[in-house]
Amino acid sequence: MKDKISILRLEYLHPKVRLDFSNFIEEAENKLNIVLRISQGLRTMDEQQALYDIGRKISGPIVTNAKAGSSYHNYGLAIDLVVLVNDKIDWNYDMGKLLPYSIKQQITWGGSWRKFKDKPHFEKTFGINWRDMLAKYKKKDFIPGTKYITL
């Protein structure tokens, strides 16, 4: 990975996805000659709820349909990416170009969703729906010594 901030943010992700996300980003960067930044990774429940409230309780456009606990960000299993051009964020990059590299790591792209397309979003769910993840979180079914749920 070329971006130092992304390397730091990667360390906050669930241990089971760190290598997959790292491999995905590195291959995409190398093959497409780009620099990617993880703009968002692990997100607390409070941070998720605050985002959900935008456009609902707080003025502004709706930015997510995911309430606290219903986002894979809450479990360290999702990232949002942006391309850096000369150390400046380029939100206009076609994130669909990253799809072949995410598929190799069994990472799902939010731009493929039918209802709410989330083009910067990539997640690895291990086939576990968010309701089951939230139940594990509430039961404190964590990897010993961590705040990451068992998968």
MONOR-V561204 format. One record per residue. N is the residue number from 0. RES is the residue in one letter. SS is DSSP state (a for helix, b for strand, c for the rest). OMEGA is omega as a letter, one per 20 degrees, with the letter a starting at -180 (none if undefined). D_LAST is the distance of its C-alpha to the last C-alpha in Angstrom with 2 decimals. Layout:
N:RES:SS:OMEGA:D_LAST  N:RES:SS:OMEGA:D_LAST
//
This chain:
0:M:c:a:25.59  1:K:c:a:28.94  2:D:c:a:28.30  3:K:a:r:27.96  4:I:a:r:26.52  5:S:a:r:23.66  6:I:a:r:23.00  7:L:a:a:22.74  8:R:a:r:20.49  9:L:a:a:18.10  10:E:c:r:17.57  11:Y:c:r:16.18  12:L:c:r:13.28  13:H:c:a:9.69  14:P:c:a:10.29  15:K:c:a:8.27  16:V:c:a:10.70  17:R:a:a:13.82  18:L:a:r:15.49  19:D:a:r:15.01  20:F:a:r:16.51  21:S:a:r:19.10  22:N:a:r:20.15  23:F:a:a:20.41  24:I:a:a:22.54  25:E:a:a:24.64  26:E:a:r:25.51  27:A:a:r:26.41  28:E:a:a:28.50  29:N:a:a:30.29  30:K:a:a:31.01  31:L:a:a:32.04  32:N:c:r:33.70  33:I:c:r:32.03  34:V:b:r:30.34  35:L:b:r:27.15  36:R:b:r:26.03  37:I:b:a:22.73  38:S:b:r:24.45  39:Q:b:r:21.37  40:G:c:r:17.85  41:L:c:a:15.98  42:R:c:r:17.92  43:T:c:r:18.37  44:M:a:r:18.72  45:D:a:r:22.46  46:E:a:r:22.70  47:Q:a:a:21.04  48:Q:a:r:23.45  49:A:a:r:26.33  50:L:a:r:25.68  51:Y:a:a:25.48  52:D:a:r:28.77  53:I:b:a:30.61  54:G:c:r:32.86  55:R:c:r:32.47  56:K:c:a:33.47  57:I:b:a:34.36  58:S:c:a:36.70  59:G:c:r:35.54  60:P:c:r:33.88  61:I:c:a:30.53  62:V:c:r:27.87  63:T:c:r:24.70  64:N:c:a:24.01  65:A:c:r:20.71  66:K:c:r:21.18  67:A:c:r:19.20  68:G:c:a:15.67  69:S:c:r:16.04  70:S:c:r:15.56  71:Y:a:r:12.59  72:H:a:a:14.71  73:N:a:a:13.89  74:Y:a:r:10.31  75:G:c:a:11.65  76:L:c:a:10.67  77:A:b:r:14.34  78:I:b:r:17.74  79:D:b:a:21.30  80:L:b:r:23.76  81:V:b:r:27.51  82:V:b:r:30.10  83:L:b:r:32.45  84:V:b:a:36.06  85:N:c:r:38.26  86:D:c:r:35.75  87:K:b:a:36.02  88:I:b:r:33.39  89:D:b:a:34.04  90:W:c:a:32.30  91:N:c:a:34.35  92:Y:c:r:32.72  93:D:c:a:31.62  94:M:a:r:27.84  95:G:a:r:27.97  96:K:a:a:29.19  97:L:a:a:25.70  98:L:a:a:24.24  99:P:a:a:25.00  100:Y:a:r:23.14  101:S:a:a:20.00  102:I:a:r:20.02  103:K:a:a:20.13  104:Q:c:a:16.71  105:Q:c:r:15.33  106:I:c:a:15.54  107:T:b:r:17.09  108:W:b:r:20.27  109:G:a:r:21.27  110:G:a:r:24.82  111:S:a:a:24.09  112:W:c:a:23.41  113:R:c:a:26.33  114:K:c:a:26.82  115:F:c:a:26.01  116:K:c:a:26.09  117:D:c:a:24.35  118:K:c:r:25.64  119:P:c:a:24.33  120:H:b:r:20.70  121:F:b:a:18.01  122:E:b:r:14.29  123:K:c:a:11.33  124:T:c:a:9.23  125:F:c:r:7.71  126:G:c:a:9.90  127:I:c:r:8.29  128:N:c:a:11.33  129:W:a:a:11.96  130:R:a:r:13.37  131:D:a:r:10.33  132:M:a:r:8.59  133:L:a:r:11.98  134:A:a:r:12.18  135:K:a:a:9.23  136:Y:a:a:11.07  137:K:a:r:14.33  138:K:c:a:13.51  139:K:c:r:12.53  140:D:c:a:9.34  141:F:b:r:8.97  142:I:c:a:8.70  143:P:c:r:12.36  144:G:c:a:14.92  145:T:c:r:12.98  146:K:c:r:12.41  147:Y:c:r:8.91  148:I:b:r:6.36  149:T:c:r:3.78  150:L:c:none:0.00
//
